[in-house]
Amino acid sequence: QVQLVESGGGLVQAGGSLRLSCTASGKSFAKYVMAWYRRAPGQQRELVASITSGGTTNYADSVKDRFTISRDNAKNTVFLQMNSLKAEDTAVYYCHSQTEWGLIDWGQGTQVTVSS
């Protein structure tokens, strides 16, 4: 099991920025596919962005050109830089990991609130 600890959520005004971090346990972090999901009130959880072990990234259309996912394998950490935030980005953001064996784990979630 991979332990995931998120940080960086909070309250920000529309147009502002936040940076989320997620630190993972384990010795094989570099091999993991990492992702950020979010769940807005009354909605299903959705994929925001993902990054493979090779650094290939994928984004939801709603966040392209505003959000950037990156990873620091030396620190077992994945980041989500969120710029030009909108009220509709308000959600609980979850870190997600998938090991080379296909095992999946989730973080506890961090709240992001964007005021308009």
Buried (B, 14 or more C-beta within 10 A) or exposed (E): EBEBBBBBBEEBEBEBEBBBBBBBEBEBBEBBBBBBBBBBEEEEBEBBBBBBBEEEBBBBEEBEEBBBBBBEBEEBBBBBBBBEBBEEBBBBBBBBBBBEEEEEBBBEBBEBBBEE
